[in-house]
Amino acid sequence: MNKQQTIAQTVSLSGVGLHSGQPVTLAIHPAPAGTGIIFVRNTQGGQEHCPATIHHLRPINLCTTLGVNGFKIQTVEHVLSALAGLEIDNAFIELDAEEVPAVDGSAAPFVELIHRAGIVSQEAPRTYLKIIHPIKIQKEDRTLTVLPSVLPKVSYSIEYAHPLIQRQTYEFEWTPAEFQRSIASARTFAFSKEVEWLWSVGLGRGGTLDNTLVFSDTDLLNEDGFRFPDECVRHKILDLIGDLSLLGIPVIGHFIADRTGHSAHAEMVKAILDQPSAWILLNAEDEEHPIHCHKISSSSLQHYKKQSQPACPSA
Ligand SMILES: [Zn+2]
């Protein structure tokens, strides 16, 4: 799809935040072409708008948090992953509390929500950021690399000293159909020995076996088992797709991750933006030929988004 997309109508769901444990309602609204994804927090004095871009990233502590003017929006990665996975370019995400609902710990409920709304094509063409030179993030022996590639792709490896995880690798061809089939329903995971520590630092308060895979020393505590034998590594890809959407523009490259997480994902977004010689912008022209794009200048990236922010339709 080479036109920008939004949703056809407002849809909402309610739940509790994974870390805050607070009840929250999330509504996704359509937005005009060029808006990008903008979080909207209802406050007593009105509304705060926070574009879902790396410029609004707050310190990462097991989840991705954005913030503006003293307000934060926590655990944004799963709903952002659903939007990016389904190629939704423009939407307002309205919240009445500070954390996105955990729902079942995956992106599947957000995918269902977007389909319930309906996806609509907009007049404006989509602009892609295409990687032309490799970029590598390294912390000790953990790496996240992006290589030039004809189509977007992710190869992710994880390794945990747990008999039900050990080393898992998954290769993901980044298309909406494949995202829905292989990635969207993979749930977040935690280790039971970490739970008391999580609570002591104010995290994981909304975590239950209904929204998290929880591992004991030797087993999985969820009675219904895995959705995929390699559900954990698939969830890491889900997180990466959500975090990469903080570029504010769809990216074409082959991401290769080895035992990384949210911090490295965010470092990669910053590294890409810091190295404009490593990519070009392509303006998609032709719906029939998804790769048939024409090059536009890098300096137009900041002009890709509308300068004036459109108003969220909700009061
Ligand atoms: Zn996650």
Boltz pocket constraint, residues with backbone or C-beta under 6 A from the ligand:
constraints:
  - pocket:
      binder: B
      contacts: [[A, 77], [A, 78], [A, 105], [A, 188], [A, 235], [A, 239]]
      max_distance: 6.0
